Amino acid sequence: MRGVFMTGTDTDAGKTIASACLLVALRRRWPQAGYWKPVQSGLDDLPRGDTGTVADLTGSADSDFPAPAYAFRAPLSPDQAAARDGAVIDAATITLPACPGPLVVEGAGGIMVPVDGTLLMLDLAERFGLPVVVAARTGLGTINHTLLTLAALRARALPVAGVLFSGPDHPDNIATIARLGAVPVLGRIPRLPDLTPAAIAAAAEKISLPLLLS
């Protein structure tokens, strides 16, 4: 297994927590599994970025993971954050780093977020050629957002590994997405009042690796 591309139905859909949980689950089978955030924005609010968050939650060091290809200060889409910093993203330079195990690649925002003004996260996912995991909320609005994300991925014939939900249990929403989206449900990460490695490890138990690998 080369890895997965983690996208979300929109901003704050739980991609980073889902990425940490998925990384812990993968490491139980592949101890050298890794994490990579190709383009990071929002360093003003999160100085170590999502890489630092995933490192803390998985008992890793930041240096255990490849650094982002680009990182910007403003909490905006990559193209806007780059412009705010007076930088230009050369999307041709964004290539998968070497990793001795499966790599969890976390996108920025949703699949239709611009990377450089013309290239979308969708294009980046297509270039990487990894199966896509969609991080989705469980509550109101998730059916529309998740089915639209799945439709965009399938319009490009990208392989969808499944949906990983976060939040309180809403079985009707989850079942509707599974049925109408014709997609595996990889699990549900409950609300975690304390974001600790122990809580992430417990949540990782709820991810179905057999479904992910099928």
Secondary structure, DSSP 8 states (H G I E B T S, - for coil): --EEEEEESSTTSSHHHHHHHHHHHHHTT-TT-EEE-SEE--TTT-TTHHHHHHHHHTT--GGGS---SEE-SSSS-HHHHHHHTT----GGG------SS-EEEEEEEETT-BSSSS-BHHHHHHHHT--EEEEEESSTTHHHHHHHHHHHHHHTT--EEEEEEESS--HHHHHHHHHHTT--EEEEE---SS--HHHHHHHHTTS-HHHHH-
